[in-house]
Each structure stands twice: as structure tokens, then as C-alpha cells.
Amino acid sequence: MNIGKSLKIALIHKDMSLRDLSGRVGVTSAYLSAVSNNTKNISFDRLRVVCGELDMKVSEFIKLGETEEIK
């Protein structure tokens, strides 16, 4: 499971920046950047909030990192 890769792909699909998402989720863009680079972990509760803002189920989000490549 690669949460960072999933996050990068989801942001591309939604045409959204880390800054846009961070404002919606209530965390810093630096934190989300660290998550996307796999240097920080994200709690499941916060992941659910992120997925909600991306209009995705957690399972769909995780699958992105398993099945798609970053473009």
C-alpha cells in the first residue's frame, strides 16, 4: 500500500493541489507533502477525511496507488 502515490494520483485526477486539499482538510500543505512523499504517516481517521474531500472511498483511494502510474 503506497498512500503517497495514491495521494499524488488522486490529486491529478481531481485537478487539485496539495494546498487546495490542505485547506479543505485543515492540515498544512507541508504535512500533506510529507505524506505524499511517504516520510510521514497519516492516521486512518485523517485519511477518511482526505478521501471525503476527494469524493472517494478509502478503498478506491488505496487502489489508485496499487493500479495506476503517476503521469
Backbone as JSON Lines, residues from 0, in Angstrom:
{"i":0,"aa":"M","n":[0.85,-1.17,0.0],"ca":[0.0,0.0,0.0],"c":[0.9,1.23,0.0]}
{"i":1,"aa":"N","n":[0.7,2.1,-0.98],"ca":[1.51,3.31,-1.11],"c":[0.59,4.53,-1.04]}
{"i":2,"aa":"I","n":[0.39,5.04,0.16],"ca":[-0.52,6.17,0.38],"c":[-0.03,7.41,-0.36]}
{"i":3,"aa":"G","n":[1.27,7.64,-0.36],"ca":[1.82,8.8,-1.05],"c":[1.5,8.79,-2.54]}
{"i":4,"aa":"K","n":[1.69,7.65,-3.15],"ca":[1.39,7.52,-4.58],"c":[-0.09,7.69,-4.83]}
{"i":5,"aa":"S","n":[-0.92,7.1,-3.97],"ca":[-2.37,7.25,-4.11],"c":[-2.76,8.72,-4.02]}
{"i":6,"aa":"L","n":[-2.16,9.44,-3.08],"ca":[-2.47,10.85,-2.92],"c":[-2.09,11.65,-4.15]}
{"i":7,"aa":"K","n":[-0.92,11.41,-4.68],"ca":[-0.47,12.14,-5.88],"c":[-1.41,11.87,-7.05]}
{"i":8,"aa":"I","n":[-1.79,10.63,-7.25],"ca":[-2.67,10.28,-8.37],"c":[-4.06,10.88,-8.17]}
{"i":9,"aa":"A","n":[-4.59,10.79,-6.95],"ca":[-5.92,11.35,-6.67],"c":[-5.95,12.85,-6.94]}
{"i":10,"aa":"L","n":[-4.89,13.55,-6.54],"ca":[-4.83,14.99,-6.78],"c":[-4.81,15.3,-8.27]}
{"i":11,"aa":"I","n":[-4.11,14.5,-9.04],"ca":[-4.08,14.68,-10.5],"c":[-5.49,14.46,-11.06]}
{"i":12,"aa":"H","n":[-6.14,13.38,-10.64],"ca":[-7.49,13.07,-11.13],"c":[-8.49,14.18,-10.81]}
{"i":13,"aa":"K","n":[-8.33,14.78,-9.65],"ca":[-9.27,15.81,-9.2],"c":[-8.82,17.21,-9.59]}
{"i":14,"aa":"D","n":[-7.68,17.32,-10.29],"ca":[-7.12,18.61,-10.69],"c":[-7.03,19.55,-9.48]}
{"i":15,"aa":"M","n":[-6.42,19.03,-8.43],"ca":[-6.34,19.74,-7.17],"c":[-4.87,19.77,-6.71]}
{"i":16,"aa":"S","n":[-4.49,20.82,-6.02],"ca":[-3.14,20.9,-5.48],"c":[-3.14,20.46,-4.02]}
{"i":17,"aa":"L","n":[-1.94,20.2,-3.51],"ca":[-1.79,19.89,-2.09],"c":[-2.31,21.05,-1.24]}
{"i":18,"aa":"R","n":[-2.06,22.24,-1.68],"ca":[-2.52,23.43,-0.95],"c":[-4.05,23.49,-0.9]}
{"i":19,"aa":"D","n":[-4.69,23.2,-2.04],"ca":[-6.16,23.18,-2.07],"c":[-6.7,22.16,-1.07]}
{"i":20,"aa":"L","n":[-6.15,20.97,-1.12],"ca":[-6.62,19.89,-0.26],"c":[-6.31,20.19,1.21]}
{"i":21,"aa":"S","n":[-5.14,20.73,1.48],"ca":[-4.78,21.01,2.87],"c":[-5.75,22.0,3.51]}
{"i":22,"aa":"G","n":[-6.17,22.99,2.75],"ca":[-7.14,23.95,3.27],"c":[-8.49,23.31,3.57]}
{"i":23,"aa":"R","n":[-8.89,22.39,2.76],"ca":[-10.17,21.7,2.96],"c":[-10.12,20.73,4.14]}
{"i":24,"aa":"V","n":[-8.96,20.12,4.34],"ca":[-8.82,19.09,5.37],"c":[-8.41,19.69,6.71]}
{"i":25,"aa":"G","n":[-7.8,20.87,6.68],"ca":[-7.4,21.52,7.92],"c":[-6.02,21.09,8.41]}
{"i":26,"aa":"V","n":[-5.14,20.78,7.48],"ca":[-3.75,20.47,7.81],"c":[-2.87,21.33,6.93]}
{"i":27,"aa":"T","n":[-1.58,21.36,7.23],"ca":[-0.68,22.17,6.4],"c":[-0.35,21.44,5.1]}
{"i":28,"aa":"S","n":[-0.02,22.22,4.11],"ca":[0.4,21.61,2.85],"c":[1.72,20.88,3.04]}
{"i":29,"aa":"A","n":[2.55,21.35,3.99],"ca":[3.82,20.66,4.28],"c":[3.55,19.25,4.81]}
{"i":30,"aa":"Y","n":[2.54,19.11,5.66],"ca":[2.18,17.79,6.19],"c":[1.73,16.87,5.04]}
{"i":31,"aa":"L","n":[0.83,17.36,4.19],"ca":[0.37,16.53,3.08],"c":[1.5,16.22,2.11]}
{"i":32,"aa":"S","n":[2.42,17.15,1.95],"ca":[3.57,16.89,1.1],"c":[4.41,15.75,1.67]}
{"i":33,"aa":"A","n":[4.6,15.77,2.98],"ca":[5.36,14.69,3.63],"c":[4.64,13.36,3.5]}
{"i":34,"aa":"V","n":[3.31,13.38,3.59],"ca":[2.53,12.14,3.38],"c":[2.7,11.66,1.95]}
{"i":35,"aa":"S","n":[2.63,12.59,1.0],"ca":[2.74,12.19,-0.41],"c":[4.14,11.68,-0.75]}
{"i":36,"aa":"N","n":[5.13,12.09,0.04],"ca":[6.5,11.61,-0.17],"c":[6.85,10.43,0.74]}
{"i":37,"aa":"N","n":[5.84,9.93,1.42],"ca":[5.99,8.77,2.32],"c":[7.0,8.99,3.43]}
{"i":38,"aa":"T","n":[7.12,10.23,3.9],"ca":[8.01,10.5,5.03],"c":[7.22,10.72,6.32]}
{"i":39,"aa":"K","n":[5.91,10.86,6.2],"ca":[5.02,10.95,7.36],"c":[3.87,9.98,7.15]}
{"i":40,"aa":"N","n":[3.41,9.42,8.25],"ca":[2.23,8.56,8.2],"c":[0.98,9.39,8.41]}
{"i":41,"aa":"I","n":[-0.13,8.86,7.97],"ca":[-1.42,9.51,8.14],"c":[-2.33,8.56,8.9]}
{"i":42,"aa":"S","n":[-3.07,9.08,9.84],"ca":[-3.99,8.22,10.6],"c":[-5.17,7.83,9.71]}
{"i":43,"aa":"F","n":[-5.81,6.75,10.08],"ca":[-6.96,6.3,9.29],"c":[-8.08,7.34,9.34]}
{"i":44,"aa":"D","n":[-8.29,7.94,10.5],"ca":[-9.34,8.96,10.61],"c":[-9.07,10.14,9.68]}
{"i":45,"aa":"R","n":[-7.83,10.59,9.64],"ca":[-7.48,11.71,8.76],"c":[-7.56,11.28,7.3]}
{"i":46,"aa":"L","n":[-7.18,10.04,7.01],"ca":[-7.28,9.52,5.65],"c":[-8.73,9.52,5.19]}
{"i":47,"aa":"R","n":[-9.65,9.17,6.08],"ca":[-11.07,9.19,5.73],"c":[-11.52,10.61,5.4]}
{"i":48,"aa":"V","n":[-11.02,11.6,6.12],"ca":[-11.36,13.0,5.84],"c":[-10.8,13.4,4.47]}
{"i":49,"aa":"V","n":[-9.56,13.04,4.21],"ca":[-8.93,13.33,2.91],"c":[-9.75,12.7,1.79]}
{"i":50,"aa":"C","n":[-10.09,11.45,1.95],"ca":[-10.87,10.75,0.91],"c":[-12.23,11.4,0.72]}
{"i":51,"aa":"G","n":[-12.84,11.83,1.81],"ca":[-14.12,12.53,1.7],"c":[-14.0,13.79,0.87]}
{"i":52,"aa":"E","n":[-12.94,14.54,1.08],"ca":[-12.72,15.77,0.3],"c":[-12.4,15.47,-1.17]}
{"i":53,"aa":"L","n":[-11.88,14.29,-1.41],"ca":[-11.58,13.87,-2.79],"c":[-12.75,13.13,-3.43]}
{"i":54,"aa":"D","n":[-13.86,13.03,-2.7],"ca":[-15.05,12.3,-3.17],"c":[-14.73,10.86,-3.53]}
{"i":55,"aa":"M","n":[-13.98,10.2,-2.67],"ca":[-13.57,8.82,-2.91],"c":[-13.77,8.0,-1.65]}
{"i":56,"aa":"K","n":[-14.01,6.71,-1.84],"ca":[-13.98,5.77,-0.73],"c":[-12.51,5.48,-0.42]}
{"i":57,"aa":"V","n":[-12.22,5.12,0.82],"ca":[-10.84,4.81,1.19],"c":[-10.32,3.66,0.32]}
{"i":58,"aa":"S","n":[-11.14,2.67,0.06],"ca":[-10.71,1.53,-0.76],"c":[-10.36,1.97,-2.18]}
{"i":59,"aa":"E","n":[-11.11,2.9,-2.75],"ca":[-10.8,3.42,-4.08],"c":[-9.47,4.18,-4.07]}
{"i":60,"aa":"F","n":[-9.29,4.97,-3.02],"ca":[-8.07,5.75,-2.87],"c":[-6.85,4.84,-2.81]}
{"i":61,"aa":"I","n":[-6.91,3.83,-1.98],"ca":[-5.78,2.91,-1.83],"c":[-5.51,2.17,-3.13]}
{"i":62,"aa":"K","n":[-6.55,1.81,-3.82],"ca":[-6.4,1.08,-5.09],"c":[-5.64,1.91,-6.14]}
{"i":63,"aa":"L","n":[-5.8,3.23,-6.09],"ca":[-5.08,4.08,-7.04],"c":[-3.58,3.82,-7.0]}
{"i":64,"aa":"G","n":[-3.03,3.75,-5.82],"ca":[-1.59,3.54,-5.67],"c":[-1.13,2.16,-6.06]}
{"i":65,"aa":"E","n":[-2.07,1.23,-6.11],"ca":[-1.74,-0.15,-6.47],"c":[-1.87,-0.4,-7.97]}
{"i":66,"aa":"T","n":[-2.73,0.36,-8.64],"ca":[-3.06,0.02,-10.02],"c":[-2.68,1.06,-11.07]}
{"i":67,"aa":"E","n":[-2.42,2.3,-10.66],"ca":[-2.14,3.35,-11.63],"c":[-0.72,3.87,-11.49]}
{"i":68,"aa":"E","n":[-0.26,4.48,-12.54],"ca":[1.05,5.13,-12.55],"c":[0.85,6.63,-12.52]}
{"i":69,"aa":"I","n":[1.8,7.33,-11.92],"ca":[1.75,8.79,-11.89],"c":[2.12,9.3,-13.26]}
{"i":70,"aa":"K","n":[1.3,10.22,-13.77],"ca":[1.52,10.77,-15.12],"c":[2.12,12.14,-15.03]}
